[in-house]
Amino acid sequence: MNAGNSTRHGTRTNALTVIHRLLLAMLAWLVLHPASVQAVPSFARQTKQPCATCHIGGFGPQLTLFGRQFKLLGYTMKVGDDTKIPLSLMLVESFTHTRKAQADPPAKGFSRNNNTELQQASVFLAGRISEHLGVLAQATYSDSSGRLGWDNMELRYARTFKSAGHSGLWGLSLNNNPGLSDVYNTTPAWQFPYMSPDLAPAAPAQPILFGGLAGRVVGASAYAQIDSAWYVEAGGYRSLSPAFLRHVNADFTGRLAGITPYARMAYSRNIAGGNVELGGILLSARKGLAGTNATGNAVPLAGPTDRYRDIGLDASYQHVDSSTHVFTVKALYVDEHQRLDATYAAGGAEHRHNTLRSLNINGSYWYRNTWGVTLGAFSNKGSADALLYPGTGRPDTNGGVIELNWNPFGKADSWSAPFANLRLGAQYTFYTRFGGAVHNIDGAGRRASDNNTMFVYAWLAL
């Protein structure tokens, strides 16, 4: 048994080493041959536009006004008669260093500190299916999980209209993550940081809107944009079965009771040199606990449910008067009220009623859509509960993020036939408070600042 495991581990390690070397060779070739690459793959090939047309910085996911409309219209805009299947690939190689080594390795096969990783290897089906129907579907492998599973998935149907002196568009979205359908890059599904380490400590608690249902549900929503100003969206989500989630390598963490409603409203206005947006988000979920059966698989538990009501307020501004200097500012505040009947009954919470509040703010500057710097701040606070938050009894986590980027491609003067794009990033995350404390956050003398993380990555899209 041990010899077999050793052989399999050695084979996997050798295979990953080969992948790492191939990726590094491809990155070196791209840097040395800048005239022969461009843009985000399948969408850029479909529209015959450089990535900078749709994305701030010439690389996703932060959207320009044009990019927002492309998404709202169902990814269907097309130039030419190309009928190729809209496939794309993505590779992310990363290095993660924490100020002090973690108490335990962050994942199987990794060290307590200074880890390199093939963080993501993804394949996309992304583009137009018909005149009014488009898709964005992603499957991802990562070293840390050792699994290939489904990732973001959205199918959109959209049409335009004119009525009583007004014009706009309406559409339907089928997706697997509340907030994935949004276009303002303020919802947690798309907000900064757009790439972050998965081998470093993260906030011990956030509202359920922050990925708590991602990949574990399926939902449909209807949306409309009126006069390029008002945006409204409403829909609902249901849990996917544990058996299905095992097939797509997603974790089952409990079943939603009935339909979980999701609603979004935003108002945007063009101003001199840019655009400003104000909006709100509502998510209300009732979720049961998960147990395990005789085979060790996760299954729903009968009994009471936990209730989560998230109310969010967001705002964004982008200044894109020219391609030389681009500024963006984004903010999201989410207030979550919890009634933890299931967790309380199971002995996992000291109180039935708890709250969580999250604030995220960031601002970016891009020079010629090539060199970028982003500064972000985050604050997560909540009510005290000794059972929910062992140790300090509080979830409070505050800090900031500084990121530098170089995107050498994706502009209009790059190669005329979009093929590939590249982002190099250096990101530093610092904590002024972690898990409710500044000092001795784990009972073993670790400080909040010991979780400060240096994260360097190469993000390649083909």
N, C-alpha and C positions, 0 to 999 in steps of 0.2 A: 504493500500500500504506500509506504513512504517513498520507496524507490520510484513508483509510478508517478506520484505527485511531483517528485523532484524532476523527473524527465519532462513532464508536461510544463512545469514552471520554467525549465531551461529552454524548451522549445518556444514558449511564449516570449521569454526574454530576448532570445535571438531574433525572433520575428519582429518584435518591437524595435530592436536595435536597427534592423534593416530599414524599417519604416522611418525611423528618426533620421538615418543617414540620407535616405532618398529625399525626405522633406528638406533637410538642410541643403542638399545639392540643388534642389529646385529653387529654394530661396536665393542661393548664391547666384544661380543663372539669371533669375529675375532682376536682381540688383545690377548685374553686369550687362544686361541687355534691356534697358528701359524703353527702347523704341518699339518693342514687340509685344507689349502687354497693355491691357486696359480693363478697368471696369468690373462691376459685379456681373457675373456670368449670364444666366439665361434671360433675365429681365432686360439687361443691356443689349443683348443680341436681338431680342424681340423688338425693342423700340428703336434700335440703331442710335441710341443716345449714350453719351458717356455717363459714368456713375455719378459725376458731380451734378448732373441734371436732377436726379432724384434724391441724392444724399448729401448732407452737410459733410464737408471734408472729402468728398469723392469716394466714400466707403460707408456702408450701412452700419447700423440701422437708422440713424437719425435722418428724418425726412425733410426735404424742402417742400415748398408749396406744391410744386409739380409732382413730387413723390407722393404727397398726401392724396392728390387727386387720382394718380395712377392706381393706388391701393383702393380708394373708395369706388373706383370704376371697375373693380374686380380683377385687376392685373391683366386687362384685356387689350389695352392699347397696343397696336402692332403696325410696323412699317415693313412693306414688302410681302412676298408670298412664301416665305420660308415656312415649311411644315415639319421641321425637325422636332423630335420630342424634347421639351424644355427641361433638360437635366443639367444640374450643376453639382460641383463638389466643393467641400470646404475642409481645410486642415488648420488646426491650431496647435502649435508647439509652445510650451510654456516652461518657465522656471519660477519656483516659489521659495522665498526665504522669509522666515519669521525672525523677529529680533531675538527671541529665545526659543530654543527647540521645544516642541510640544511634548506633553507628558507621554503621549502614545503616538505611534505612526498614524497619520490621517486616513490611510487606506491600506489595504493588504498589498504587500509588495513594495511599500514606500518607506522612506526613512522619517525620523522625527523632524528633520529639517533639510533644506537645500534639495528640493525635488525637481527633477525634470520630468515632463509628461507630454505624451500626445493627448492633449486635453480634449480635443474634439476631432473626429473624422466623420464628416456628414455628407450625405447625398440628398439632393433636393429635386423634387418635381415642382417647378415654379414657373408659371406662365399661363398663357391663354389656352383655354380648351375650346371655346366657341366665342361667338360675337359678344355674348353677355356673361360668360362663365369663365372663371379663372381659379387657379389653385396655388397654394404655397404649402408644400408638405415636406417634412424633414425627418430623416432617420439618422441617429448619431451613435457613434462608438466612442468610449472614453477609456483611457487606461485605468482611472481610479475605480470605475465600476467593473471593468472587464466585460462589459456587455454592449451589444448593439440593440438599441430600442428606438421606439418612435419619439419624436421631439415635437416641435411646433407643427400644427396641422390646421389649415383653413381652406375652405371651399367657399367662393363668393359668386353671387349672382347680382348684377347691377344694371340699372337702366337710368337714362336721363328723362326729364320731363319739363314742360312749360305749362303754366296754368295761371290765369288771372293776373298777368303781369309779373309772375314770379317764375324763376327757373331753378332747377336743382337736379338732384339724383336720389335714387332710393336703391336699396339693396338688401340682400339676405346673406348672412354669414353663418357657416357651420364650422365650429372650431373646438379645440380641446383645452382652452385655457381662458378664463375670464380676463378680459383686457387685451387679449391677443389681437382683437379686431381694431384696436385703437390706432390713430394716426399721428398723435401729438407727442409721442415719446415721453409722456409723463406717467402712464400707467406702469406698474412694476414689470409687466411682461417685456417692456421695451426701454425702460429708463436707464440712465447712467448709474454705474459703469456697465458698458455694453459687453465687455468681457471681464470676468473676474475669476480669482483663483478658487478652485474647488478642493485644494489641499491645505487650506489655512482656516483658522477659526473664524466663525461668522456670528452675527448677532444671535443670541440664544432664543429670542422670541420676536416675531413680527406678526402683524395682522394677517388673516387668512388670504387676503387679496394678494399678498406677496408670495405667490407661487404655491400656496397651500393646497390648491386644487389642480395645478398644472399637470397635464398629461394623464390625469385620473378621472376626467369627466368628459362628457360631450355635450355641446349646447348649440342652440340656434338663436340668432337675434335678427331683428329687422332694424334698418337704420335709414336715415334720410338727412341730406344736406340741402338747405334752402338758401338760395341767393349767395352761395359761397360764404355764408356767415353762420347761420344756426345749424348745429348738428345734434341729432337726437338718436338714441339707440336703446332698444329694450329687448330682453330675451331671457332665457332660462337654461339651466344646466342640470344634468342628471349624472349620477355615478355610473361608471363602467364596472362590469362584473370582475371579481377577482381573477376568474379564469382568463378573461380577455386580457387583463393587465399583465398577467404572467406571460402571455404570448407576445406582447409588445415590450416586455421587460420594463414595466412600470410598477412601482410599489403600490399596494393597496393599503390605505391607512384608515379606512372606515367608510361606510356608505352614507351618502346624503339621503335625507328623508324627503321624498317628493322632489319637486322642482325648486331649484335655487335661483331666485330672480336676480338679474343683473341689469342695471340701467346706467346710461351715460348721457350727459348733455354738455354742450360746449358752444361758446360764441367766439368767433374769430373775426378780426378786422385788420385790413391792410392799412398800414400807416407809412409815413415817409421812410422808404428804404427797407421796410420789413413788414412783420405781421405779429399781432398780439392775440393771445387766446386765454379765455377763462372758462373753467368747466367744473363739473361735479360728477361723482361716481357713487353708485349704491350697489352693495352686494349683501344679501341676507341668506345665511346658510344654516341648516340644521343637520348635524353630522353625528353619526354613531361611532362607536369604538370598533377596533378590529381585534380579532383573536387569532388563534391558530388551530388547525385541525390535526388529526392524527399523523398526517404526512408532513406537518410543519408548514403548510401553506396558510397564508393569511385569509381569514374569512370574516364576514360581518358578525358582530355580537348583537344579540337581541337586547332590548331594554331602552332606557332613556337616551336622549340625544343632547349634544352640546349645541348651543345656538350662538352664532356669530353675526353681528350686524356691523358692516363696514360702511362708513360715510366718508367720502374723500372730496377734497377741494384741490384743484390744480390750476396752474398758470404757466404760460410759456411765451417767450418772445424770441424772434429771430430777425437779425438784420442781415440782409443779403443783397444790398444795393449794388454790389459788384462782386466779382469772383476774387478780388484781391483780399478784402477783409470781410470776414464773416463772424458774427457774434450770435450766441444763443444763450438764453437763460431759461431754466425750467424748475418748477417747484411742485411738490405733491405733499399734502397733509392728509393723513387717514386716521380717523377716530373709530376704534372698534370696541363695541360693548359685547361682553360674553356672558352667557348663562350656561354654566358647565354642569348640567345635571348628570350627564354620563360620567364625566371625569371625577366629579365629586363623589358619586355613588361608588365608584371603583377605588376610591381612596387616593386619587391622584391630584386633588386640589383641596386646599384649605378652605376656600370660599366658593360658593356657587356663582357669585357675580364678580367679574373682574373686567378691567379695561386695559387696552393697549393703544398707544398713540405713536404715530410714526411721522417724521418730517424729513423730507429729502429735498435739497436744493443744490443745483449745479449751474455753472456757467462755463461756456467754451469760447475760445477764440481760434480761428483758422486763418492762416495766411496762404493765399492762392490755393485753397483746398488741398494743401500738401502738408504743412506744418501746423500742428494743433496742440493746444494746452487746455485742459479742463480741470477746474477746481470744484469739488463737491463737499457737502457737509450732510451728516445724517444724525438723527436723534430718535431713539426708540425708548419710550417710557411706559410704565404700566403700574397697576396696583400691586401691592405686596401680597405674596402668597408663598409660604415656606415650602409647600409640597410641589407646586408647579415649577418653582425655581430653587432647587436645592442649593445650599451654600449661603448666598446672600439674601435669598428670599425676594429678590427683585430682578426684573428683566432689563433695567435701564442700561442702554449702551449708546455712547456718543462718540463721534470722531469725524474724520474727514478723509478725502481721497484727492490725490494729485496725480494727474496722468499726462504724459507727453506722448505724442504720436507723430509718425512719419508715414504719409500715404503717397508714394512716388507716382502712382498711376491714377487712372480714372477721370482724367480731364479731357477737354475737347481736343487738345493737340496731341493726345496719345494716339497710339495705333488705331486706324480707322475701323478695324473689325474687332469689337470687344471680345476678349478671350479670357483674361485673368486680372485679378486685382490683389493688392497686398497692403497690409497694415502692420507696422512695427510699433509696439507700445511698451512703455515703461510706467508702471503704476505703483504708487506708494499709498497704503492705507494706514492711518494711525488712529489710535483709540485713546480718548481722555477718560472714559469710563467703560467698563465691560461687565455685563451681568450684574449690574447694581453696585459695583465697587471700583475703586481706583487701585487699591492695594489688596493683596491676598484674595484674589478673585476665586481661587479654587480650594482654599484651605491649606495649600501647600506653599504659600508665599509668592505665587505668581502675580505679577502686576498687569494692569490693563495694557500698558505700553509694551509688555512682552509679546503681545499678539500683533504688534505692528508688522506689516507685511510688505515686502518688496516683490513685485510680480512683473515679469518681463515675458512678452509673448510675440510670436510671429503668426499672423492670421492671413491665410492664403485662400483665395476663392478662385475657382476655375470653371 
